[in-house]
Amino acid sequence: MNFLNNFQRILRQNIREYGMYIALFVIMAIFTYTTDGIFISPRNISNLLNQTGYIAVLAVGMTLVIVIRHIDLSVGFLAGFLGAVTAIALVQWGLPVYIVIPMVLVLGAIAGLGTAFLVAQLGIPAFVASLAGMLVYRGVLLLSTMGTGTIIIPNEAFNAIGNGYIPDFPDIGILPGKHKLTLLLGLIAIILFVLSEINDRRKKQAYNFEVLPMDIFALKLVFVSLLVGGITWVLSGYNGISWTVVIMLVIVAIYHFITTQTVLGRHIYAIGGNPEAAELSGINVKKLTYVVFGSMGMLAALSGILFTSRLQSATTTAGTLFELDAIAAAYIGGVSAAGGVGKVLGSIIGALVMTSLTSGMNLMGIDSSLQYIVRGAVLVAAVVFDVTTRSRGK
């Protein structure tokens, strides 16, 4: 009885954080049942994670943009345009991959700084500045592909980014049919997670901070460990972990560290909480606006690279609705429309929710028009959830 009381209390206190995990679990359970298990098959889960990659990367950057109370509508077609630039540089200019990728990432960062200049220096609302950017990038995307149309990329090294998988150990008869390196990485991830959580709990107790009751803490460790173990076991039955997933996890790890463990991260959330108070306390709001939008532009470039690599070509329609999917993923992942609240990990869960909905409804044969309605309803539900939980908190 004490365990149930603790569980209910913790769930009520952290409903914003845990709500998205519950939603993802429910969605995956429903689609697993309605598709007779096809949804949870190794091949589909692998494809699902690969499809999540380019949206998740955008969602990470969009999370920080929304946290500082702005929005960036230009990132979808910026990703599409820079994907076309990547294809042109590889195919028509003959540049090697190790030069093209850094070049495109720098171009993305410069584009983000351009939006930041309009917002921070000229005082133009981010909605208007990024809307103008969206139209411009849409135009230059069409111009860059006007002469050739779809640009096919024959470069195997580049195409492996979006379609390749990490190598495996030589087969010595242990766990036949399973990708051993994927299982090993999953085990290492579980061990690091458990050690990190235990260390974090000890630090909080040393400073007399509130921590989870031991039974709930143990349940959390077991649940997450089983979840990570289950996902890696499923992936190991197909081709293992893809390079797209590796890139996505590296980006998440970097931004999670920045937002939770650095002064820069604390200042970003301080601006979102109250820009005027942050300015008065000595935080350079303009400078951090440049940092956040520059970072968003760089991640848009990376998203364009991942998408172009996955398709093995650049198309005139690349980037369409990417920005809306990223915004939806950020909101579903727990970012507050009022700013100052949101986690990078949450944006990944939000991206998984969006791609799970698309994948599951495709497997069920649901018409695309109804899919848009369902995804819109889920986004509205996420924002309503945000507004109601904030009003209860007050």
N, C-alpha and C positions, 0 to 999 in steps of 0.2 A: 504493500500500500504506500509506503514511504517513497519507493522508487517511482510509482505512478504519479504521486503528487509532485515530486521533483521534476519528472519529465514534463508534466503539464505546465508547471511554472516556467521552466526554461524555454519551452516552446512558445509560450505567450510572450515572454520577454524578448525573444529573438525571432519573432515571426517574420520580420522583414528579411532577415538573413536566411532563415530556413525555408521560407515559403517557396522560393524559386526551386530549391532542391526537391521539395515535395511535388511541385508542379511537373518538373522534368520526369520524376519517377512515375507519376500517374500517367503522363502522356506515353511514356515508353511501355508501361504495362498494358495500356489500352491497345496500342498498336501491335504489341506482341500477341495479344489475344485475338484481335480482329484479323490479323494476317497469318494466323496459325503458326507463329514462331518465325516467319520469314524476316520480320523486322529485326529480330535479335540475332540473326544468322551472322557468322563471321564476315562474309562478303559484304553484307549490307551495312554492318557497323563500321567496317573499314571505309566504305564509300561515304558513309554519313560523316565520319570524322574528317575525311578529305574535303568534303563539300563545306564543312564548317570552317576550315582553315582560313580562307580569305575574308570571310565575314567576321570571324573571331578577331583577327588582326585589326580590322577596322573598328570593331566594337571596343577593343582595349583603348585605342586613341580617343574614340568618341566619348568613352566614360569620363576621361579627364576633361574633355572640352565641356561636357554638360556639368561636371562637378564645379567648374569655375563660372557657371551660369551663362554659357554660350552655346552655340550650335554650329555645325559645319555641314552644309548641304552640298559642298563641292566635291567631297571625297570620292563619290561614286564614279563620276566621269573623269576625275583626276586619275583614279586607278585605271580606268579604261584607256585614257590617253597615254599614260606612262607605260601601260602594257603594250600599246602600239609602238611607242618609242623603243621599247625593249626589242620587239620583233624587228623593227627597221634596222636597229643597230646591229643585231645578230645576222640578219639575212642580207640586207642591202649594203651595209657598211662593212660587214665582215669582221666586226670586233669580237674578241674572245669574251666568254661568259664572265671571267673574273674582273673584267673592266666594265662591262655593261651593267652588272648588278649594282656595284657601288655608285656608278654614274647616275643611274635611275633613282636610287635612294636619295642622293644629294639633290637631284632635281625636285623630288617630292618634298624634301625639307624646305627648299627655296620657295616652292609654291605655297607651302603652309605659312612661311614667314611673310609672304605677300598678303595673304588673308589677314594675318596678325597685324600688319602695318595699317591696313584699312580700319581694323577694329580698335587697336590700342592707340595708334597715333592720330588718326583722323576722326575717331569717335563714331564711325559708321556701325550700326547694329550688325552683329555677326550674322543674323538671318539674311540681311540684305547683301552684305559683302560676300557671303558664301554662295548665295543664290546667283549673284553675278558671276562668280567663279564657276559655278556649275554650268551656266550657259556658255561661258568662254571655253571651258574644257570639252564640252560636248561639240562645239564648233571645230576646235582644233583636232579632235579625234576624227571627225568626219573628213576634214581636210587632209589629215595624214594618211587616211586609208582610201581617199577618193580615187586615186589612180590605180590602185592595186586591188581594192576590196579586201577580202580576208587574206591575211599574210600567214602562210604556212611556215612553221619553224621546224626545220629538220635536225636541229642541234640536239643530240641525245643527252648530253650532260645537262642542258637547260631543262629539257622536258622531264628529266628524272626528278627535278625538284617537286613537280606537281603529281607525278605518277609513279615514282620509284619508292622503294622500301629499303630500310636499313639491312645490311648483310647479316647472315646468320653464321653460327659455328658449323664446322664440318659435321656431317651426320655420322655419329658413332653408335647408333642403335638406341640411344636414350631418348625417350618421348618421341617416337617416330610420328611424323606428320605435324609436329609442333615447331614453331619458331623459337628456338632456345634463347636467343639473345633478348627477344621481347619479354620472355618470362623472367629472365635474370634482371632486366631493367625494372620490371614491375616489382620484383622482390626488393630491389634496392630502394625504389621509391617508397614502398611500404615501411621499410626500416627507417629511412630518413624522416618520414612523416611522423612515425611514433616517437623517435628520439627528439625531434623538434618540438612536438606537442608536450612531451614530458619536461623538457628543458624550459619551455615557455611557462608551463604551470609552476615550476619551482621558482622562477624569477618573480612571477606574480605573487606567490605566497611569501617570498622574502620581503616584499614591499607591502604586504597585507592587502593586496588587491583581491577582489572577489574572483573566485574560480568556480568551475563547475563541480558539483558534488561528485565524489569518486565513482559512484555507480554510473552516472550519466557520462562522465569523462571516459570510463572504460567502454561504455556502449559506443561512444563516438569513435574511439580508436578501432574497435572491432568492425563497425559499420563501414568506415572509410577504407580500412584495409581489405575487407571483403569486396567492396566496390572496385577498388583499383585492381585487386587480384582477379576479379571476374572479367573486367574489361581486357586486361592483358591476356588472360586465358582465351577469351573469344578471339582477339586479334591474332594470337599465336596460331590459331587454327586456319588462318588464311595466308597472308604474306607477312604478317608481323606489323610493326609500327612503320608508317610511311614517313618520308622526309617532311611532308607538309605538317604532320602532327608534331614532329621534332621541332620544327621552326616555330609552330604555334606555342608549344610548351616553353621554349626558350624565351620568347617574347613575353609570355605571361609571367614567367619567373623573374625576368628583369624588371618589368613594370610593377609587379607585386612587391619586390624588394624596394624599389624607389618610393612607392607610395606608402609603405608601412615602416620603413627603417631609416629613411633619410630626412634631412631638414627640408629638402626640396618638396618631398611629398607632403610634409606637414604644412608647408606654406601654401601649396595648391589647395588643400582642404580648408585652410584658413580663409583664403580668398573666396571660396565657394560659400563658406558660412556667413561671412560679412565682408565684402570688398572694402568698404570704407574703414572699418575697424582694422583690417589687415594693413591698409595703407598707413594708417596712423601709428600702427605698431612697428613700422619700419620695413614692411615687406614691399618689394618693388613689383607692384601689380602688373605694370606694363611689360616688364622684363619676363615675368612668368607667363603672361599671355603669349608672348613670342615663343617661349619654350614649348608650351602646350600645343599651339597651332603648328609650330615647326615639326614637333613630334607626330602630330596627326598627319601632316603631309608625307612624312617619311613612311609611316605605316600604310598610308594609301598607296604609295609606290610599291611597298612590299606586297600588299594585297593584289595590286595589278600584276606583279610578277608571278605570284602563286596562281592566279586565275589564268593568265596567259599560258603558263607552263602546263597547267592541267588540261587546257583545250589544245595545247600544242600549236596555237595560232592566235593572232590578234584579229578581232572582228569589229565592225562598225557599231555594234550594239553593246560592246563590253562596258560594264560599269552601270548599266541601267538598274535603278532601284537599289544599288548597293548601299547607298547612304541611308535609305529608309530601313533596310534590314539591320544595319549597324545601330541606328538610333533605337529601333525596336528591341534589339538584343540588349542594349545598355539599360533601357527602362525595365525590361523584363528581369534583367539581372540585378535590380535593386537600386539603380541610380535614381535619385530624387529629382523631380522636375524643378524643385526650388533651389537645387544646387547644394554643394557641400557634403553630400552623402552618396556613397557608391564605392564598390570594390571592383578591382580588376578581375578577380576570380568570378565575381558575379556576372560580369559581361560575357565570360566564356560559357557559363551555364545558360545565359540568355540566348547566345548564339546557337547552342545545342538545342534549346527549346524550339527556336525558329526552324532550324534545319530538320529536326525530328518531325515537326508538324508537316513540313513539305515532303519528306521522305515517306512518312507513314501514309499520308493521303494519296501520294502517287502509287504506292503499293496497293492501296485499296481501290484505285481507279477513280478517285473523286475528281470531278471536273475542276480545271484550273480557276474558273470564276468563283466557285465555292471556296477554293483554297484561300484566295485573297480575302474573302469575307471572314473566314475562320481566323486567319492570321491577324486581321484588323481587330477582331473581337478580343483576341488574346492580348494584344497591345493595350486596348482600352481597359481591359481587366487589370493589367499590370499598373497602369497609371491610377486607376480608381483605388487599387490596393495601396499604392503609395500615399495618395491623398488621405485616405481614411486612417492609415496607421500613423501618419504625421499629426493628424488632428487629435487622435487619441493620446499621442505622446504629449501634446500640449495640455 
